[in-house]
C-alpha cells in the first residue's frame, strides 16, 4: 500500500522545496533581503567553483565579470529599453565573451600567476567603470534600473525577486550538473587532477580551460544583471576585489570542487557578518565582525581542511526510513518486502 | 612488415643541452621495441618528442607514413599513439571508471552544448563509452573496482588503471614508460607476461622504455640503446647485450678494458 513512499530522497529536492517556503516563513524584510544577497553569493560561488573547483584554475577576479554583466544589462535596459530577460541573456553573453578574452590571454599561465592576472583584470575593470564617465556615469553609478516584467506583472519587493533568484540558482545547478557529468566536465576534472596527463590522453587542455573560464564568467554576468535589477542601482563599488575574495573564501569553506558545498559555504560566510552585527555595534568594534568571520574560518578549516562538503560531486541522499516507518505498519512492510523478493 | 613509426634525425635541445641528438628509429607493426639506456640518456625526452609534449628542434616523425612532426598532443592521440608515464599519473580524485573514460576522450564527440541539451545521441554515446571502459577494466581484472576512487587503490592496481586508460584511447602504438618502476621481481615477471599479452592478444605495437633488463630482454623483438642523447646500439636483445658500447655506457670504460 505504501509502496510509493520513497526510501530516500536527494538532498537537493529537500533544499528546493524548503527554499520555496522561505518567503512564507520569513516575515522580516531585513532577513529576506539578506537571504537574497546570500542567494546571489550562492550563484557566484557556483560560478567560481566551476573554474576553480572543477577545472582547477585559480581565478580571483570574479567581481570583474559581475561588473561587466551588470553594466551590460543595466545599460541595455536603460538606454535601449531592452526587457530584463533580454538584458539578462546579454549580461551572460557579455560575461562569457569577456571571460573568453581574458581566458585566451591568461590561461597559458598556471596557479598563482593566473590568480595575479585575474586579480589585475578585476582592478582594471573597476577603474574603467569609474573613469568611463560618459557611459557608466563613473562613481555615481547607474540609478533607476528597471524591474523585470512578465505578462504584465512587475517584480516589486523582495518576495518575487526571491523566486526569480531561486529560478536562477536552479538554472545554475541544473546546467552545471549536466556539464559536469559529461565528456566536457570529466575532461575538466582530469585537467584539475593532472593537466599534462590529461593532455597526453588527448584532452585539449587549453581549450577546455578557456571554455570553463568562459562558462564561469557567464554565470557571474547573469548574477550581475540580477543584482542590478534587484537594487536598481549599479556602480563600480557594487562588486569589487573584496567580493571576489569573499567568494573565494565561501568556495573554500564549502569545499572546492564539491557540487553542493557552495550552499553552506556561501550561506555561512555571507550570514555570519549579519549575525554578528547586533553584538558589534559602536565605534571601534564594527571591524570586529570580519575578524570573527576569520576566526570562524580558522576553526572550521582546522577541523575540515577540505571544506564542509570536501570534493564530493556525488548526489547526497537523506534516508526517509524513519518517516516511512511512521506510516507503514511492520506487518505490511514485511509483506511488501516479501512481494519484492518474489 | 609495414613500418608504423619512423623518426628521422630527431634532435631536441633545451638551450645548450642536447637531450636527444640526431636519433633515427623505426618500429614495425606488431613488434615490441625496447628503448634502454642509463639515467639521463634521453629516453623519456624522446617519448615526449614522439607524443608531442615537446616540439622537436629538428628532424621528422612519421606515423603510418603520415608526418606528425610538431602536431599537437591531442591530434597525435587521435592518430593512434598513446602513452603511460614513468611516475604514476592517474587522476587521483576521479573514480577508476572515470579515469578510463578520460582515455576514451578522443574517441567520443559530445561537446558542452550537447551536454546542456542532454541530446539522446550524447547519452547513448556516454552509455557506449561506459560499457567499453568497463570492458577494458575487465580485461585487466579491475571491473569490480570501477567505482573506487583511483587514489584508494594499491600501487600495482593504479598502474593497471593507467594501462587501461591508455588502452581505452585505442592506440595502435602503445608507449610504455618504465612500467616496472617500483615493482619487485615477481611483479616484474608478471609484467613481462602482460606486455606479451598486450602485444599478442591486443595486437598492440609497443615501444617500451625500461631500465629493468629482466623485463625488456625477454619481450623485446628489437632493442635500441641511447646514451647521452645518442643512439649507440640497435639490434636484437642478444646483439645489444654483447655490444661493447653498451657495456661501456652502463658499466664504464674500465670495466670493458678489464673484460678484454
Interface residues (C-beta under 8 A of the other chain):
Chain A: X175 X178 X179 X181 X182 X183 X184 X185 X186 X187 X189 X190 X192 X193 X194 X196 X197 X198 X199 X200 X201 X202 X203 X204 X211 X215 X257 X311
Chain B: X51 X53 X72 X73 X74 X77 X78 X82 X83 X85 X89 X90 X91 X92 X93 X94 X98 X101 X102 X103 X105 X106 X108 X109 X110 X111 X112 X114 X115 X116 X118 X122 X126 X129 X165 X166 X169
